[in-house]
Amino acid sequence: MTKTVTSLFESEQHATEAAKRLEQAGIPRDHIDIWSTPHNLAPLLEDAGVPRSDSYAYVEGVLRGGSVVIVSCADHEVGLVVGIFDHEGVLDLDEQRASWRSEGWEEHAAAGVAGSLPGSSRSAEASTGAGYDLTGSPDMTPSKGDMATSGRPNAVSHGRVRIHSRNVERPVEK
């Protein structure tokens, strides 16, 4: 099963360093996306199973100079990806959100910006597959939207790193 792991970094340079480390660890380059501009970022994230509120927070992070790294990986690679992200200084999305709110940011206001800004610095084609976290880390807790059988997104938060899944029903071919 494929998982989508998303994280916000302080800058494109930090995101690029994380991507290099992922490649060195064996994650294929075409499974790693770096977004440093917000154009179409929220819809892409939502298609990959990221909750809308997180998508808008990632867009806000990019608008403030950050970069989002999106990795499509196998179940057994999630721990590796999370470890590399943690080592490379990934930002805690929840802490960033709290800080932005204290400055007057309103999440719902990001909705108008999310899909309307030009330019994307994507490094590869978007991954829309996702999986469910099986790392067993005690720090990971399911989000409110964790509905494994409904076709709705599943998400597991590690504070700094988000692991997303979405069940997709496909017709059986005869």
N, C-alpha and C positions, 0 to 999 in steps of 0.2 A: 504494500500500500504506500502511496506517495503522500508526503506531508508538505505543507507550506509553512516555512518559518520566516517571520518578519521581525525586523528590528530597525530602530531609529538611531542613527549615528550623528555626532556633532557636526561633521562636515563630510564632503565628498572624499576628501583625502582619507579620513578614518574609515569610511565605507569601502574604499578601494583597497586599503590595507587588509581589512577583514576578508574581502573577496579573494585577495591573493593568498591569504592563509588557508581559506577554504579550498582553493585549487591545489595548493601544496599538500593538503590533507586528502586529496582524492575526489573532491566534489567537482563534477564536470562544469566548465565555464558556462555552458549553455543552460545550466540549472540555476544560475546566479544572475539576478537582476539588480542593478543599482539605479535608483531614481533620485535625481537631484533637482528636478523641477516638478511641479504638481500636476501638469497636464495629464488628464485621464488616470491619475494615480488612484483616486478613490474608487472609480468603477472597476479597475483592474483588481484592487484588493478585495472588493466586495465579491467579485466573480470567483476569487480564490477562497472565499469563505470567511473573510475578515469582517467582523461586525462593523456596521456603518459608523458607529461612534469612534472606533479605533481608526477606521479609514480616514475620517476627518481629522483626527489627532495627528496621524502621519502626515497629512497634507499640511497642517499647521506647522509641524516640525520642519518640513521642507521649505515652507514659506519663510521660516526663521533661519534659514541657512543650513539646515541639516540634510541628510540623505537617508533614504530608506533602502535597506537591503532585503530582498525577497529571495529565498532559497527553496527550491523544490528538491526534496530528498527522500530517501527510503527511511522506513521506520528505524532501522538500526543506525542510521547516520544522524538522527536528531540530537543525541547527546553530544556528539562531536561538534555539530554546528553551534549548539548553545554554548559549549565550552569555548569555542573560538570567539564567538560574539562577546561573551563575558570578558575574555582576555583582551579583546581589542577595544574595550571602552564603550560598549553599547549604552545608550541613554535609557533610563527607566521611563517608559511612556506615561505611567501613572504619576510619577513625580513631575514630569514636564507639564502634563495636563493641569495639575494642581497649581504649579507656578504660573502658567498662562492664565488660568482662571483668576488668580490673585491680581493679575494685570488687567483684568477686564475681558478676557477672551470668552466668547460664548460658542460652545460646540455647534449649536444649530446654525450659527452664522457662517460657519465654514462650508455648509452645504452648497451655497451659491458659488463658492470659489472652487470647489473640489474638481469639477470637470471642465472649467472654463478657461484655464490658463494655458497659453501655448508653450510648446517645447518639452521634450522628454529626453533625458540622457540615459535611456534604457540601455543595458549592456547586452541583452538577449531577448528573445521572444518571451512573452508572459507565460507563466505556468498557471494553469487553472486547476490542476489536480491538488488534492490535499489528503491528509490523513489525521489520525488521532494520536495524541501523545501516549507513548508506552514507556517512557523513561522511568516512571515511578518516582520521580523527584517529589519530596514532600512539599516543596515550595510551589508546586504547580496545582492550581485549582481550576475546576471548570467554570466557565462563564455562565451567565444567566441563559444564554442562547444554546446551551449544550443539549441538543435534542437528537441523539444518535439515529433514530429511525424515521425522523420526519422529513428528511431532505433539506432541513435547515442547517446552517453552519454549526460546527462544533468548534470551540476555542479553548485553549489552555493557556494560561498566562503565567509567565515566569517573572512578572514585573517588567523586566527589560526585554525579554524575548517572548514573542507570541507564536504558538503553534496552532495551526488551523486545519480543520477538516470539513468537508461537506460531502454528504452521501448523495450520490447521483444515481437515479434509477435509469437503467438502460433496457430496452426491449430485448428479449431473448431471440436469437436468430436460429432458425431451423435449417 
